[in-house]
Each structure stands twice: as C-alpha cells, then as structure tokens.
C-alpha cells in the first residue's frame, strides 16, 4: 500500500512539474493570486464597468496630449491644443482640425478615426447644455461640416469647460471672417476679369496663368490651414486655470 501511494505521488509531482515548467508551487500561486491579474485585464474590467453604468462616454479634459490616440495621427507642424477623452471616445482639437477617435464600447480596441479640418469644415450652431440636478454631465454641442458633434463632460468640470465653449465660438467667428474675405477676393477677381480686353491668344494664356497663381496665393493667405494663433489666443482669454 505504501509503495502504491509513493508511486502515485511521484506521478502527481511529475505532472505538476510538466505543467508548471519546473516550479509547480510558483505556477499555482501565480494563477490563483489576484496580484497576477494583468494590466490589460484590469483595464477590461474597468471599461466593462463604465459600459454597464453608462459612464463610458463621459469625458474629462485631457492633460497629457502625448498619450492621446490622436497623437499618432498628427500631420507635420500639427499639435493638439485642447482635448476631451473618455473610456469610449476622444475629441482632440489641433491647430488644423478636430480629430475624433470613436469606439463602440469602452472595452473595444477597435477605433474609428475621423479628421475634420477647419479650412474645409465650418463650425456653427455651438451650444452648451448645463447639468440638471441629477445629471452626471454637461454637454458641448456643435456642427462641423456635415457632422453633428456632442461631447459629454463630467459634471465636476462644468465651470471649467465653459471656457472651451467660448473658444469654439471664437473659432467659428474666425472661420466666418476668413471665408468672407476669400469670397470677396474671388468676386473682385471675377469683376476684374470681365473688364479685361483680350487682344491675342498668348495674352489669354498669360492672364489665365497669372489669375491661377493669384488665386492660389490669395487662398493660402486669406483661408490659412493653420488656426494656431486664433485658438491659443482664445484659450488664454476664455479658459481659466483648472483647479
């Protein structure tokens, strides 16, 4: 009987050694210990909790821009100037565009990135919705190009984010000013072209070339791709220091 027990014990130890690759005790401890839970697993449970409680899309103001998803999609000479992030989505305002990173849930790693440039996509209908007595978030709403955007922001930051609402209003104003300046420039060119008398074919080619060059330069000057100076100035005037 003792011989049988010793034989069985040797087989069990051999199985444990094979399973644990040399140290069955440490292998069992690692698998059963709560401290063995990986960082990815903890993040997954946090994300699942936020999905279940409905807080996955409630943003806070981003402070570490280099950690944002948008940081991987910046173009040369482009920088994030302010941003909002949640477990589910992200809204990064750069000097050239709004970069939105959207996910279906807080646990998914599959994200959709949308880039909406200020030069081609006018901002309008900027709204701010305050929190009610039982609300957990306030909202900044606006339309950019053909897209309606709604950013839910944590209630505790309501007073602070009103400054960003004002920043968007000033950005909208600057866009309108640039578009208006460009429209006036093109109308002036059209009226000037109507008054010209073309005497020869080579004159037509030369004038068309000059007009095309002028329009390209005027567009770059009057409707610049970069809004850095406008946004940074607006932030300095409207956004208080976060407490």
N, C-alpha and C positions, 0 to 999 in steps of 0.2 A: 504493500500500500504506500509506504514512504517513497519507494522507488518510482511508483506511478506519479505521485504528487510532484517529485523533483523533476521528472520528465516533462510534465505539463507546465510547470513553472518556467523551465528552460525554453519551451516553445513560445510561451507568452512573452518572455523577455526578448526573444529573438524578433517576434512580431513588432513589439514596441520599438526596438532598435531600428528596424527597417522603416517603420512609419515615421519616427522622429529623426531619422538620419543621424543617429549617434547619441542622442540625449533625449530619451523619451520623457523624462520629467520636465525638462525645459519646454519641450514641444507641447505637452498638455497644458502647462501653465500659460504659455503664450496664447493658445487658442481659447482658453476659458477666461483669461484675465480681461477685465474691462479696459485696462490700460493698453491692451493690444489692438484696440479699435483704431483704424487708420483715419488720417485727416479727411480723406475723401468720403469715408463712411459717415463721419460726424457731420460734414457739410451736407450730405444727402439727407440725413435725418432733420437737420435744421431747415433745409429747403422744404421738405415734406411738411413739417410743422407749419411753416409760413403759408404753404398752399392750403392746408386744411383750415387755418384760422383766417384766411383771406387777406393776409398782410404781405403777400409776396410781391405785389406791385406798388407798395407804398415806399416812396423814395426818401432818401436823405441827401443833403448837399454833399457832393464829393469833395474831398480834400487832397487825396493822393492821385493826381491825374495820371501818373505813370502806371498805376495799377488798373486803369480802366480798360475795357475791351477796345474802346475807340483808339487807344494809344497805338494799336497795331495797324490802324487804317489811316493814319495821318499822312498827308502828302508833304512833299518838301516845302519848308517855310510855313508849315501849318502847326498851330498849337491849340490845345484846349484852354479856353478862358474861364468857363464855368460849366458845371455838370451836375446831374442828379442821377442817383443809382439806387436800385433795389435788388432783391434776390432774383427777380424775373427779368428786369429791363434796365436800360441805361439811356440817358439823353445827354450827349456831350455837345456843347456849343463851342465851336472853334472860331478862329478869325475869318474862316471862309464858309463854313457850313454847319448844319446840325447833323450830327451822326447819331442815329438811333440803333441800338442793339436790342433786339426783341427775342424773347423766348416764350414758349407755350406754357412753361411752368418754372418754378424755382429749382427743380431738380434736374431739368434737362440741360445737357451741354451743347445742344444744337441751337444755334442762334442765327437770326436773320439781321443783317446789317444794311441799313438804309442811309444814303447820303443825300442831303438836300442842300444845295448851295444857295447862299443869299443872293448871288447875282442873278440866277435864273428863277428862283422861287420866292416871290414876295410874301412877306408875313403880314397878316391882317387879322382882325377880329380877336385881338388879345384880351383875354378875360382872366379875372382872379375870383375864385369862389372860396369864401371863408369857411371855417369849420362851424358846425352846429354844436349843440350841447352834447350830443352823443357821437359825433363824427370823430374818426381817428385821423383824418387827413384833410388838408386844404388842396385846392387844385389850381394850376395854371393851365389855361386853355388857349389855343390859337390855331390858326390855319397857316400853313406854309406851302405855297404852290397848290397842289391838288390834295394835300394831306391834312386831315384834322388831327391835332395832337392834344392829348390830355395827360398832364403829369400830376400824379397824386403824390403829395409831400406830407411827411409826418407832422402831426398837429403841433408838436413841440417847437417846430421851426417856422410856424406861421408868420410871426412878426418879422423874422429874418428874411424869408423868401419874397416878401412883398417888394423888396428892392430888385429882385430879378424880374418880377413882373414889370416894373418901371423900365428896367434895362431893355426888355423886349419891345416896349412901346417906343423907346428912343431908337432902337434898331429899325423898327418899322418906319419911323419918321425919316430916317436917313435913306432907307431904300426908296421911299417915295420921292425924295429930293433928287436922288441920282437918276431914277427913271425919268422924272420930269425934265431934268437937264439934258438927258440923251434924246428924248423926244423933240425938244426944242432945237437941238443941234441938227437932227435929221431933217426936220421941217425947213430949217434955214438952208441946208444944202439943196433940198429939192427946189425951193424957190429960186436959189441962185442958178441952178442948172436950167430952169425954164427960161431965164433971161439971157442965157448964152447963145450966141450965133455961131454955128459950126460952119466953117468955110472949107474944110478939107478933111479927107479921111484920116490922115495922120493926127490931126487936131482932136478928132473924136477919140482915138485910142489913147492919146496922151492925157486928155481930160478925164477919161474913164479910169485910167491908172491912178491919176492924182486923187480923184474922188474916193477910190477904194482905199488908198493909203490914208487919206484924211479920216475916213470913217473908222478904220481900224484903230488909229491913234486916239481919236475922239472917244471911242467906246471904252478903251482901256483907261482913259483919263477920267471920263465922266461916270463910268459904271465899273469901278475897280472891283476885282475879285476879292480883295482883302478889306475887311471891316475892323481890323485890329484897333485902330485909333479910336473909332466910334465906340466900340464895346468896352474897351478899357476905361475910357473917359466916363461912360455911363455907369459902369460898376463903381468907380471911385465916387461918383456923385450920389448914387442911389442905394448901394449895399453897405450896411453898417458892419462893424466887426462882429463876427459870430461869437456868442458867449457860450 
